[in-house]
Amino acid sequence: MKHAFKKIMALVLAIVMIVGVLPSAFAANLGDFTDVKNTDWFAEYVEYVVFYDYMNGTSATTFEPNSTCTRAMAATVLYRLEGSPVVYKASTFTDLTQDWYKNAVAWAQAAGVVNGIDDAKWEKHLKDCQGYRAEEWTQWYQDFLDGKF
């Protein structure tokens, strides 16, 4: 009888453990992002900023919601929030190496939104927004757009 009871309890515990894992194992990804599940607390914010093209993710399949926001990312989002205005003058920063953020930084510099570390260098990876993850930024941006600031 003791042996049968142990087997039954082991089976019950195994079933409980499997049932507990199932919701997260079968949670659908948000769009093409493999690192954002529909059940994540920030999923609706990611969906919002991607839908309105304020953020695109770090690749076609990753959003990286737990990554630290770089200056290039922040400038790009602010630029897009402004409607991606036409940039008439190139930035004076000589270390802008990738096209995806060049117009954003040039606009932000002209608008007085960003400064470089000196007249010629901007340092796109300087984490002046260190401590804030992308998921937090996406929520703040939506709050900003909704007039909560």
C-alpha positions, 0 to 999 in steps of 0.5 A, spaced: 500 500 500 505 504 501 509 503 495 502 504 491 501 511 494 508 513 493 507 512 485 500 515 485 503 521 489 509 521 484 505 521 478 500 527 481 506 531 482 509 530 475 502 532 472 502 538 477 509 540 474 507 539 467 501 543 468 505 549 471 510 549 465 505 549 460 502 556 459 509 559 458 511 553 454 505 554 449 505 562 450 505 565 443 511 570 441 509 577 439 509 578 432 516 575 429 520 577 436 522 570 439 524 574 445 517 577 447 511 573 449 504 575 448 504 573 456 509 578 458 507 584 462 510 589 457 508 585 450 502 590 449 507 596 449 512 593 445 506 591 440 504 599 440 511 602 439 512 597 433 505 598 430 507 605 430 514 604 428 517 608 434 521 602 435 523 596 430 527 591 435 534 589 434 533 584 428 527 581 425 526 576 430 529 580 436 526 586 440 531 585 446 526 587 452 532 586 457 537 590 454 540 597 456 538 602 451 543 606 448 544 613 446 543 611 439 536 607 440 534 613 445 535 618 439 532 614 434 525 613 438 525 621 439 526 622 432 521 617 430 516 620 435 517 627 432 515 624 425 522 623 423 523 630 420 527 631 414 534 632 416 537 638 412 544 638 415 549 632 417 551 632 424 558 634 426 559 628 430 565 624 426 563 617 430 556 616 427 558 609 423 551 606 422 545 609 417 540 607 422 541 612 427 545 618 423 539 622 421 536 621 428 542 624 431 543 629 426 536 631 428 537 631 435 543 635 435 540 640 431 534 640 436 538 641 442 536 634 444 543 631 445 550 633 446 556 629 444 562 628 449 565 633 445 564 637 439 566 631 434 564 625 438 558 622 440 559 615 443 553 612 441 554 606 446 555 611 452 549 608 456 547 615 459 540 612 460 543 606 464 539 602 468 533 602 464 531 596 460 528 597 453 521 594 456 521 600 461 523 605 455 517 602 451 512 603 456 514 610 458 514 612 450 507 610 450 505 614 456 508 620 453 504 619 446 498 618 451 499 624 454 501 622 461 507 626 461 
